[in-house]
Amino acid sequence: MATRELVELEYALEGDKALYEQITYNDLSNWIVSCIESNSLDIEQDIKQILSRFFSSPWAFEKSVIDTDMPMELKENARKWLDAEKYNVDHIKEILNDPDKYEDSYSTRLVVILNALFDEFYDNKVVLFTNYEETFDVYKKALSTVFPCDEVSFFGSNLSTEEIELNAYRFQTQDECRIMLCDYTGGEGRNFQCADYIIHIDLPWDASMIEQRIGRLDRLERDMSRPVVYSVVVHAKDTFEEALFTFFKDGLKIFNQSLSGMEIIMKDINDEIISAIKDDFKYGLFDKIPHIVDLANTMKEVIRKEQNFDAAGFIYRPMYAELRRLIEYYSQNENELFASTMSNWASLAGFHGSVKKNGEIMYSANSFSPKSAINSQLIPPKWNDYLNTEQNKVLTRVQAAYEKSTAKRSQERAIRGTFSRKLAIENDYLHFFAPGDEIFECIVDNAINSCKGCASAFATLCRFDWTGLIFTWSIAPDSAYMLDAGVSLYAMSPYRNYLLSDQVIVPITINNPDELDDESIIREYTSIINKGFAPKMKIVHLGKRSREAKFLKDEFEGRNIDWFIENYGGEDWDELLTSSRKEAYTKAVEVFKRRSNIRGAREEMERSLSARMANKEYYGMDDEGIDKLQENQKVVLDAMKRPKIHLESVAFIMMIGAEDE
């Protein structure tokens, strides 16, 4: 998760600046105090709404003025405040371009916010939140006046579904679209983690709503190259709003840390706010802050102890080390490597997508190559049925609407998506080609059932000279043995990670003039594989049925494969492969034995069995399944001791030393 930082934007209600807002607030405060004393208004139902609307905008407050029996003088001052703010909206461009001339306007909420967007946050993606439609409409007008239309987008209840989806799509996918204005409908379920700043135009009384807003940006899988989410809080100095803000800032520290786990005290927090207003409208919240700090700290300590207790029972188990190692291994370049592998295999098999640098890929009916698919035995999805699924219809409709709005020509019967989980999380409008998706499944099925990629022969320029065979092996428990013994394969799940999960690479030397050890060969081979096989790489495919000799042009004149057969084919080749495979298998078995943790699996089994037996002995619990568990564990352990070692691939490699490598 990202870290959180607070940015305060405050303005003062004093002197001639924001005169009518100041007068209206003073009148409103006095009236609220009298209503509390006479018990004529309910704090939760009435006063909360009136104050929330006041500290949003005069347009939102106007509804309270109309719906509530307020003093005539208060209503008149509220009207004058509204007229003053209308002037600011109508002249917003001039105000932002000439601060000295319009100095008094800079003591209003709307101008403070637009000035920050215009100046301080000019090159950042920003989400603005308000709880009120009236405020949303005014800010929508002001933002549209100040900024080009391609820089702003809107998410509001008075917009059509098509407009909302198109605006969200633009904000997530277009760099130039940097401002998103949301009303209350944008606070839940939406993904705006492409933004770094969230501006609270008005501040909810409910801490959970604030957390919900921030959670639109502070999400799991957020790009850690942008590790900070900034909460920008606008408030008027020396007012109830400042007290509410200070209550949340110092009492709950909500703008600097997540409230996860604190949900249980949220009702108490809201009750404290109501109680503070009832006791002392002007200073009650400030007085409550020390109590809230103690309450929050007590709850955090309880949560911390529970988390530590849970972790202590887990962290010292042998399996934890294996799981952690696997997670770290998989996390390294996970998205890039997986996406590249999937798209490259699809292209080889005849499904050619249009790939962007960021990992986005587009497939269409024209992406399919019948000839390549026949050769690779690829079975593509039924394209029309695939596009007509409910999810894909929504995605293609939004993408087509955007392209139409920008006068771009869209490709018919196409779907944009990604194999990258990270990119799919960041962009709601990309189809995620994941397990269960028909494109994903057709590529994976083809890769699993194909022999392509399992054997190859190539030459490459390296730092030294070596020629030989590279065998790659994987290991799996003996599932057939388990099934024959009547044990479900699911019984292996808690212990599978005790077997080595990494593939084992074994080099078998044919020619080794530099007298390299196996580790040096494996490091060089891994480096070659990680660089990939792009056309510009210094690699010669020795199985190619045409001539492409590159740096071997002095070695042969005909087809690559003819030269390879002439130099390495025949009975000697068959004998070499057989003996090399046997030698490589023996080495792989030794590596798997050495690096697997069968003892750890046995200890974990004993631990879980002991726990069941302890429950039975000390708590008198009937547990007829203990004997069956013990039998199953023995079968599982035997299946791990006699694993199946599978040859994933073998490659003939000529590493040719070159000074510039």
ChimeraX attribute file (.defattr): number of C-alpha atoms within 10 A of each C-alpha:
attribute: neighborCount
match mode: 1-to-1
recipient: residues
	/A:1	14
	/A:2	19
	/A:3	15
	/A:4	18
	/A:5	15
	/A:6	17
	/A:7	14
	/A:8	12
	/A:9	16
	/A:10	16
	/A:11	18
	/A:12	17
	/A:13	19
	/A:14	14
	/A:15	9
	/A:16	10
	/A:17	17
	/A:18	21
	/A:19	19
	/A:20	21
	/A:21	25
	/A:22	21
	/A:23	18
	/A:24	20
	/A:25	21
	/A:26	14
	/A:27	18
	/A:28	20
	/A:29	17
	/A:30	12
	/A:31	15
	/A:32	22
	/A:33	16
	/A:34	13
	/A:35	15
	/A:36	18
	/A:37	12
	/A:38	9
	/A:39	12
	/A:40	11
	/A:41	15
	/A:42	12
	/A:43	19
	/A:44	12
	/A:45	9
	/A:46	13
	/A:47	18
	/A:48	16
	/A:49	14
	/A:50	21
	/A:51	19
	/A:52	20
	/A:53	23
	/A:54	23
	/A:55	21
	/A:56	25
	/A:57	26
	/A:58	24
	/A:59	25
	/A:60	21
	/A:61	23
	/A:62	19
	/A:63	14
	/A:64	21
	/A:65	21
	/A:66	10
	/A:67	9
	/A:68	13
	/A:69	9
	/A:70	15
	/A:71	12
	/A:72	10
	/A:73	11
	/A:74	17
	/A:75	20
	/A:76	14
	/A:77	19
	/A:78	26
	/A:79	20
	/A:80	17
	/A:81	21
	/A:82	19
	/A:83	15
	/A:84	18
	/A:85	23
	/A:86	15
	/A:87	11
	/A:88	20
	/A:89	19
	/A:90	13
	/A:91	14
	/A:92	21
	/A:93	15
	/A:94	13
	/A:95	20
	/A:96	22
	/A:97	12
	/A:98	10
	/A:99	13
	/A:100	11
	/A:101	11
	/A:102	15
	/A:103	12
	/A:104	15
	/A:105	22
	/A:106	22
	/A:107	20
	/A:108	23
	/A:109	24
	/A:110	22
	/A:111	19
	/A:112	18
	/A:113	22
	/A:114	21
	/A:115	20
	/A:116	15
	/A:117	21
	/A:118	16
	/A:119	11
	/A:120	10
	/A:121	16
	/A:122	13
	/A:123	12
	/A:124	17
	/A:125	23
	/A:126	26
	/A:127	29
	/A:128	23
	/A:129	25
	/A:130	25
	/A:131	22
	/A:132	23
	/A:133	18
	/A:134	20
	/A:135	22
	/A:136	28
	/A:137	16
	/A:138	17
	/A:139	22
	/A:140	19
	/A:141	12
	/A:142	20
	/A:143	23
	/A:144	15
	/A:145	15
	/A:146	17
	/A:147	15
	/A:148	11
	/A:149	12
	/A:150	17
	/A:151	18
	/A:152	21
	/A:153	24
	/A:154	26
	/A:155	26
	/A:156	21
	/A:157	16
	/A:158	13
	/A:159	11
	/A:160	11
	/A:161	12
	/A:162	12
	/A:163	18
	/A:164	19
	/A:165	23
	/A:166	23
	/A:167	22
	/A:168	24
	/A:169	22
	/A:170	23
	/A:171	27
	/A:172	21
	/A:173	16
	/A:174	12
	/A:175	14
	/A:176	16
	/A:177	22
	/A:178	23
	/A:179	25
	/A:180	26
	/A:181	24
	/A:182	22
	/A:183	22
	/A:184	17
	/A:185	17
	/A:186	26
	/A:187	22
	/A:188	12
	/A:189	11
	/A:190	14
	/A:191	20
	/A:192	28
	/A:193	25
	/A:194	23
	/A:195	22
	/A:196	20
	/A:197	24
	/A:198	26
	/A:199	25
	/A:200	22
	/A:201	26
	/A:202	23
	/A:203	24
	/A:204	18
	/A:205	20
	/A:206	14
	/A:207	19
	/A:208	18
	/A:209	15
	/A:210	20
	/A:211	18
	/A:212	16
	/A:213	26
	/A:214	26
	/A:215	20
	/A:216	20
	/A:217	26
	/A:218	26
	/A:219	17
	/A:220	13
	/A:221	14
	/A:222	20
	/A:223	16
	/A:224	10
	/A:225	7
	/A:226	13
	/A:227	14
	/A:228	18
	/A:229	24
	/A:230	22
	/A:231	24
	/A:232	22
	/A:233	19
	/A:234	25
	/A:235	26
	/A:236	20
	/A:237	15
	/A:238	13
	/A:239	18
	/A:240	22
	/A:241	20
	/A:242	17
	/A:243	22
	/A:244	19
	/A:245	21
	/A:246	16
	/A:247	23
	/A:248	22
	/A:249	15
	/A:250	16
	/A:251	22
	/A:252	23
	/A:253	16
	/A:254	21
	/A:255	24
	/A:256	16
	/A:257	13
	/A:258	18
	/A:259	19
	/A:260	11
	/A:261	12
	/A:262	14
	/A:263	13
	/A:264	10
	/A:265	14
	/A:266	15
	/A:267	12
	/A:268	12
	/A:269	22
	/A:270	16
	/A:271	12
	/A:272	18
	/A:273	22
	/A:274	18
	/A:275	16
	/A:276	18
	/A:277	20
	/A:278	17
	/A:279	14
	/A:280	14
	/A:281	19
	/A:282	17
	/A:283	14
	/A:284	19
	/A:285	25
	/A:286	18
	/A:287	13
	/A:288	16
	/A:289	21
	/A:290	14
	/A:291	12
	/A:292	21
	/A:293	17
	/A:294	13
	/A:295	16
	/A:296	20
	/A:297	14
	/A:298	12
	/A:299	16
	/A:300	16
	/A:301	11
	/A:302	13
	/A:303	15
	/A:304	13
	/A:305	11
	/A:306	12
	/A:307	11
	/A:308	13
	/A:309	11
	/A:310	11
	/A:311	11
	/A:312	11
	/A:313	9
	/A:314	12
	/A:315	13
	/A:316	10
	/A:317	14
	/A:318	16
	/A:319	21
	/A:320	13
	/A:321	14
	/A:322	19
	/A:323	13
	/A:324	12
	/A:325	13
	/A:326	15
	/A:327	11
	/A:328	10
	/A:329	12
	/A:330	12
	/A:331	10
	/A:332	10
	/A:333	10
	/A:334	14
	/A:335	18
	/A:336	16
	/A:337	14
	/A:338	14
	/A:339	19
	/A:340	15
	/A:341	12
	/A:342	18
	/A:343	22
	/A:344	14
	/A:345	18
	/A:346	23
	/A:347	17
	/A:348	16
	/A:349	27
	/A:350	23
	/A:351	26
	/A:352	21
	/A:353	20
	/A:354	12
	/A:355	16
	/A:356	10
	/A:357	6
	/A:358	10
	/A:359	18
	/A:360	20
	/A:361	21
	/A:362	18
	/A:363	19
	/A:364	18
	/A:365	17
	/A:366	13
	/A:367	15
	/A:368	19
	/A:369	16
	/A:370	16
	/A:371	11
	/A:372	15
	/A:373	19
	/A:374	12
	/A:375	11
	/A:376	18
	/A:377	15
	/A:378	25
	/A:379	18
	/A:380	20
	/A:381	17
	/A:382	11
	/A:383	14
	/A:384	10
	/A:385	8
	/A:386	17
	/A:387	19
	/A:388	13
	/A:389	10
	/A:390	9
	/A:391	12
	/A:392	18
	/A:393	14
	/A:394	16
	/A:395	21
	/A:396	22
	/A:397	14
	/A:398	22
	/A:399	21
	/A:400	18
	/A:401	19
	/A:402	19
	/A:403	15
	/A:404	12
	/A:405	10
	/A:406	10
	/A:407	9
	/A:408	11
	/A:409	9
	/A:410	14
	/A:411	13
	/A:412	11
	/A:413	15
	/A:414	17
	/A:415	22
	/A:416	21
	/A:417	21
	/A:418	26
	/A:419	25
	/A:420	22
	/A:421	17
	/A:422	18
	/A:423	22
	/A:424	19
	/A:425	17
	/A:426	21
	/A:427	21
	/A:428	18
	/A:429	24
	/A:430	24
	/A:431	22
	/A:432	22
	/A:433	21
	/A:434	15
	/A:435	10
	/A:436	9
	/A:437	13
	/A:438	16
	/A:439	21
	/A:440	19
	/A:441	17
	/A:442	17
	/A:443	22
	/A:444	17
	/A:445	12
	/A:446	20
	/A:447	18
	/A:448	9
	/A:449	11
	/A:450	14
	/A:451	12
	/A:452	15
	/A:453	12
	/A:454	13
	/A:455	14
	/A:456	16
	/A:457	17
	/A:458	17
	/A:459	19
	/A:460	20
	/A:461	20
	/A:462	21
	/A:463	14
	/A:464	18
	/A:465	19
	/A:466	21
	/A:467	19
	/A:468	18
	/A:469	23
	/A:470	24
	/A:471	23
	/A:472	20
	/A:473	21
	/A:474	18
	/A:475	21
	/A:476	16
	/A:477	21
	/A:478	19
	/A:479	18
	/A:480	13
	/A:481	16
	/A:482	21
	/A:483	12
	/A:484	9
	/A:485	13
	/A:486	11
	/A:487	18
	/A:488	14
	/A:489	14
	/A:490	8
	/A:491	15
	/A:492	20
	/A:493	10
	/A:494	12
	/A:495	20
	/A:496	18
	/A:497	20
	/A:498	22
	/A:499	22
	/A:500	21
	/A:501	16
	/A:502	13
	/A:503	15
	/A:504	20
	/A:505	24
	/A:506	25
	/A:507	25
	/A:508	20
	/A:509	18
	/A:510	15
	/A:511	13
	/A:512	14
	/A:513	10
	/A:514	10
	/A:515	11
	/A:516	13
	/A:517	11
	/A:518	13
	/A:519	12
	/A:520	10
	/A:521	23
	/A:522	16
	/A:523	11
	/A:524	15
	/A:525	17
	/A:526	12
	/A:527	12
	/A:528	16
	/A:529	9
	/A:530	10
	/A:531	9
	/A:532	9
	/A:533	13
	/A:534	8
	/A:535	8
	/A:536	6
	/A:537	12
	/A:538	13
	/A:539	22
	/A:540	22
	/A:541	20
	/A:542	24
	/A:543	18
	/A:544	16
	/A:545	12
	/A:546	13
	/A:547	19
	/A:548	18
	/A:549	20
	/A:550	11
	/A:551	14
	/A:552	14
	/A:553	11
	/A:554	8
	/A:555	9
	/A:556	14
	/A:557	13
	/A:558	14
	/A:559	16
	/A:560	21
	/A:561	17
	/A:562	18
	/A:563	17
	/A:564	16
	/A:565	13
	/A:566	9
	/A:567	10
	/A:568	12
	/A:569	12
	/A:570	10
	/A:571	9
	/A:572	10
	/A:573	12
	/A:574	12
	/A:575	11
	/A:576	14
	/A:577	15
	/A:578	11
	/A:579	12
	/A:580	21
	/A:581	19
	/A:582	11
	/A:583	14
	/A:584	21
	/A:585	19
	/A:586	12
	/A:587	15
	/A:588	24
	/A:589	16
	/A:590	10
	/A:591	15
	/A:592	21
	/A:593	14
	/A:594	11
	/A:595	13
	/A:596	18
	/A:597	19
	/A:598	20
	/A:599	12
	/A:600	17
	/A:601	23
	/A:602	16
	/A:603	14
	/A:604	18
	/A:605	19
	/A:606	14
	/A:607	13
	/A:608	13
	/A:609	16
	/A:610	13
	/A:611	11
	/A:612	17
	/A:613	17
	/A:614	13
	/A:615	13
	/A:616	15
	/A:617	12
	/A:618	8
	/A:619	9
	/A:620	10
	/A:621	12
	/A:622	12
	/A:623	12
	/A:624	9
	/A:625	10
	/A:626	15
	/A:627	11
	/A:628	9
	/A:629	16
	/A:630	15
	/A:631	13
	/A:632	19
	/A:633	21
	/A:634	13
	/A:635	21
	/A:636	28
	/A:637	19
	/A:638	16
	/A:639	19
	/A:640	25
	/A:641	15
	/A:642	12
	/A:643	18
	/A:644	16
	/A:645	16
	/A:646	14
	/A:647	18
	/A:648	17
	/A:649	17
	/A:650	21
	/A:651	17
	/A:652	19
	/A:653	22
	/A:654	22
	/A:655	23
	/A:656	16
	/A:657	15
	/A:658	12
	/A:659	8
	/A:660	7
	/A:661	9
